[in-house]
Amino acid sequence: MPWTISRNAANYAQIGACYGTLGNNLPPPTEVIALCNKNNIRQIRLYNPNPSILTALEGNINISIIVGVANQDIPGIAQNALLAKSWVQNNILKYKNVNFRYISVGNEISPLDNETANIAPSVAPAMQNIYNAILETGLRTKVKVSTVLSLGVLGQSYPPSAGVFKSEIRSSFIDPIVKFLVETQSPFLVNVYPYLTYIGNTNDIGLDYALFRSRSVVVRDRGYDYDNLFDAMVDATYAAWRRPEGQIWKLLCRKLDGRRPVGRRRVLRMQGLIILIWLRVLEKGHQESLEKLLRLIYLI
């Protein structure tokens, strides 16, 4: 499960977990939720509304949930408002004691991806239909509707202040999503994977920079100093929204206001997490390199 980082009302960074179910010999959901509670993990992302996991989450209102609409379900929901209502009824209202915070309509859909290009035109209409269904339940202020995009929608991400969306998908794909998020005051959600960026450009990106291990500034850009790749990737996304035709957005990860103090606390927690995983690796006698460690964090 990739790690996620967000900010809560207390204005400090929290580590959450993306709860995937692709794999063998997976522990039962009750054990996973117990492990999250034991380790103070207060945010979980589900890629789809898995009934066993949602049942295990009943009563754990201290854990906030992002639940996804499966990519393959999006075209039908976009075309049929009744399907959207049914989805909300079966996957949200049915679990009255689950703390749903966001519904993500799809994951990393893009017109430029051969596997999801045919779904892309349906994303914004499906978001609207799910939102309308949520309105009828009275949960509008509690549950926000969005979609999760990859950083592959950026045409440029370096330096961070030059971040911009790819022009060929801006008007047809990005703009309808932007319009919906503005009107509903919902957050933009993005998958940020330093591992993928690093492994695709190891000549120019240092491993310590990707692993939150840099002891000095690596990138200076218009008044901001970056000592880790994660911050740079997030701010590149902010910059894309800050173009004249865009909006200033609150990402799930954090806000720009007060970025450095909040970012520093998050970096310290991430360093602690990296060390913990590294110790677990060493306990088993494996001498993985730091690069393999970065990949491990991406996969967990």
C-alpha positions in Angstrom: 0.0 0.0 0.0 1.5 3.4 -0.9 1.7 5.7 2.0 -0.3 8.9 2.0 0.1 12.1 4.0 -2.5 14.7 4.8 -3.3 17.5 7.2 -6.1 17.4 9.7 -7.9 20.2 11.6 -5.1 20.3 14.2 -2.8 21.4 11.4 -0.2 18.7 11.6 0.8 15.9 9.2 -0.7 12.5 9.5 0.4 9.2 7.9 -2.4 7.2 6.3 -2.5 3.9 4.3 -3.8 2.9 0.9 -5.5 -0.4 1.6 -5.2 -2.5 -1.5 -6.4 -6.1 -1.9 -4.3 -7.4 -4.8 -2.1 -10.2 -3.3 -2.0 -13.6 -1.7 -2.3 -14.6 2.0 -3.7 -11.2 3.0 -4.6 -10.8 6.6 -8.4 -10.4 7.3 -9.7 -6.9 7.4 -10.4 -7.0 11.1 -6.6 -7.6 11.8 -5.7 -4.8 9.4 -8.0 -2.3 11.1 -6.7 -3.4 14.5 -3.2 -2.8 13.2 -4.1 0.7 12.0 -5.6 1.6 15.4 -2.5 0.2 17.2 -0.2 2.4 15.1 -2.4 5.5 15.2 -3.2 5.4 11.4 -6.2 7.6 11.1 -6.8 7.7 7.4 -7.4 4.9 5.0 -7.9 4.9 1.2 -9.9 2.1 -0.4 -9.7 1.7 -4.1 -13.2 0.2 -4.2 -16.0 -0.4 -1.7 -14.9 -3.8 -0.5 -17.8 -5.0 1.7 -15.5 -7.0 4.1 -13.3 -4.1 4.8 -16.2 -1.6 5.2 -17.8 -4.0 7.6 -14.6 -4.2 9.6 -14.5 -0.4 9.7 -18.0 -0.2 11.3 -17.6 1.7 14.6 -14.1 2.9 13.9 -15.1 6.5 13.5 -11.6 7.6 14.5 -10.5 6.4 11.0 -11.5 8.6 8.0 -12.0 6.9 4.7 -11.5 7.7 1.1 -13.5 5.1 -0.9 -13.2 4.8 -4.7 -15.6 4.1 -7.4 -14.0 1.4 -9.6 -12.9 2.7 -13.0 -15.0 0.1 -14.8 -18.2 1.4 -13.1 -17.7 5.0 -14.1 -19.3 5.0 -17.6 -22.5 3.4 -16.3 -22.8 5.9 -13.4 -22.1 8.8 -15.8 -25.0 7.8 -18.0 -27.5 6.7 -15.4 -28.3 8.8 -12.2 -30.1 5.8 -10.8 -26.9 3.8 -10.8 -25.2 6.6 -8.9 -28.0 6.5 -6.3 -27.7 2.8 -6.0 -23.9 3.0 -5.6 -24.3 5.5 -2.8 -27.0 3.5 -1.1 -25.1 0.2 -1.2 -21.6 1.6 -0.4 -22.1 4.6 1.7 -25.5 4.7 3.4 -25.3 1.0 4.2 -22.4 1.5 6.5 -23.8 4.1 8.9 -20.9 3.9 11.4 -18.1 4.3 8.9 -16.4 7.7 8.8 -16.5 8.4 5.0 -14.7 11.6 4.1 -14.2 11.4 0.3 -15.5 9.5 -2.6 -12.9 9.2 -5.4 -14.5 8.7 -8.8 -11.8 6.6 -10.4 -8.1 6.2 -10.0 -5.5 7.7 -12.4 -7.8 7.9 -15.4 -6.3 9.8 -18.3 -7.2 10.4 -21.9 -3.5 9.6 -22.7 -3.6 6.2 -21.1 -4.7 3.4 -23.5 -6.3 1.5 -20.6 -8.5 4.3 -19.4 -8.8 6.7 -22.3 -12.3 5.4 -23.1 -13.4 6.2 -19.5 -12.0 9.7 -19.3 -15.0 11.5 -20.9 -17.2 9.9 -18.2 -15.3 11.1 -15.2 -16.8 14.5 -14.7 -20.4 13.4 -15.4 -20.0 10.5 -13.0 -18.7 12.8 -10.3 -21.7 15.0 -10.8 -24.2 12.1 -10.5 -22.5 10.7 -7.4 -22.5 14.2 -5.9 -26.2 14.6 -6.7 -26.9 11.3 -5.0 -24.9 12.5 -1.9 -27.0 15.7 -1.9 -30.1 13.7 -1.5 -28.7 11.9 1.6 -27.9 15.0 3.6 -24.2 14.2 3.6 -23.0 17.0 1.4 -21.0 18.8 4.0 -19.4 15.5 5.4 -18.6 13.6 2.2 -16.8 15.3 -0.7 -16.6 13.9 -4.2 -13.5 14.1 -6.3 -11.2 11.9 -8.4 -7.6 10.8 -8.0 -5.2 11.7 -10.9 -1.6 10.8 -11.5 1.2 13.3 -12.0 1.2 12.0 -15.6 -1.3 14.7 -16.4 1.5 17.3 -15.9 3.3 18.5 -19.0 6.1 20.0 -16.9 7.0 19.5 -13.3 10.6 20.9 -13.0 11.3 23.3 -11.5 8.2 23.1 -9.3 7.0 26.6 -10.1 6.9 25.7 -13.8 4.3 23.0 -13.2 1.6 22.9 -15.9 -1.0 20.5 -17.2 -0.6 18.9 -20.6 -2.3 21.2 -23.1 -3.8 18.4 -25.1 -6.0 17.3 -22.2 -6.6 20.6 -20.5 -9.9 21.7 -22.1 -11.4 18.3 -22.7 -10.5 16.5 -19.4 -9.0 18.7 -16.8 -11.3 21.7 -17.1 -14.6 19.9 -16.5 -13.1 18.3 -13.4 -11.9 21.7 -12.2 -15.3 23.2 -12.8 -16.9 20.5 -10.7 -14.4 20.8 -7.9 -14.8 24.6 -7.8 -18.6 24.5 -7.7 -18.7 21.8 -4.9 -15.7 23.1 -3.0 -14.1 19.7 -3.1 -10.3 18.9 -3.0 -8.2 17.8 -5.8 -6.6 14.4 -5.1 -3.4 13.3 -6.6 -1.1 10.2 -6.3 2.4 11.3 -5.6 5.0 8.6 -6.0 8.6 9.7 -5.6 9.8 6.2 -6.4 8.4 6.3 -10.0 9.9 9.7 -10.6 13.2 8.7 -9.2 13.4 5.4 -11.1 12.6 7.1 -14.3 15.5 9.6 -14.0 18.2 8.3 -11.7 20.8 10.3 -13.5 19.4 13.7 -12.4 17.5 12.7 -9.2 19.5 11.7 -6.1 18.4 8.8 -4.0 18.7 10.8 -0.7 16.5 13.5 -2.3 13.8 10.9 -3.0 14.1 9.2 0.4 13.8 12.4 2.6 17.4 11.9 3.6 19.0 15.0 2.1 20.8 17.2 4.7 20.9 20.3 2.5 18.8 22.1 -0.1 18.7 20.3 -3.4 16.4 22.6 -5.4 15.9 26.3 -5.0 12.9 27.7 -6.8 11.4 31.2 -6.4 11.9 31.5 -2.7 11.2 27.9 -1.8 14.0 25.5 -0.8 13.4 21.8 -1.5 15.3 19.0 0.3 13.0 16.2 -0.8 11.3 15.1 -4.0 7.9 14.7 -2.5 7.5 18.4 -1.7 8.7 19.4 -5.2 6.2 17.1 -6.9 3.3 18.4 -4.8 4.3 22.0 -5.4 4.5 21.3 -9.2 0.9 20.3 -9.0 0.0 23.5 -7.1 1.8 25.5 -9.8 -0.3 23.9 -12.5 -3.5 24.9 -10.7 -2.1 28.4 -10.2 -1.9 29.2 -13.9 -4.0 32.2 -14.9 -6.7 29.9 -16.3 -6.6 27.6 -13.2 -7.4 27.9 -9.5 -5.5 27.8 -6.3 -6.2 24.4 -4.8 -6.1 22.6 -1.5 -4.5 19.2 -2.1 -5.2 16.4 0.2 -1.5 16.3 1.2 -1.2 19.8 2.5 -1.6 23.6 1.9 1.1 25.9 0.8 0.4 28.3 3.7 2.9 27.4 6.4 4.4 24.7 4.2 7.9 24.6 5.6 7.0 24.0 9.3 4.3 21.5 8.5 6.5 19.9 5.8 9.4 19.6 8.3 7.3 17.6 10.8 6.1 15.4 8.0 9.6 14.8 6.9 10.7 13.8 10.4 7.8 11.3 10.5 8.6 9.9 7.1 12.3 9.5 8.1 11.1 7.5 11.2 8.9 5.3 9.0 11.7 4.7 6.6 14.0 3.7 9.5 11.4 1.4 10.9 10.9 -0.4 7.6 14.7 -0.6 7.1 15.1 -2.2 10.5 12.4 -4.8 9.7 14.2 -5.6 6.5 17.5 -6.1 8.3 15.8 -8.3 11.0 15.0 -10.8 8.2 18.6 -10.8 7.1 18.1 -9.2 3.7 20.7 -6.6 2.7 18.6 -4.6 0.3 20.0 -1.4 -1.0 18.4 2.0 -0.3 17.0 2.0 -3.7 15.1 -1.3 -2.9 14.0 0.4 0.3 12.4 3.2 -1.7 10.6 0.6 -3.9 9.5 -1.2 -0.7 7.9 2.0 0.7 6.1 2.5 -2.7 4.7 -1.0 -2.7 3.7 -1.4 1.0 
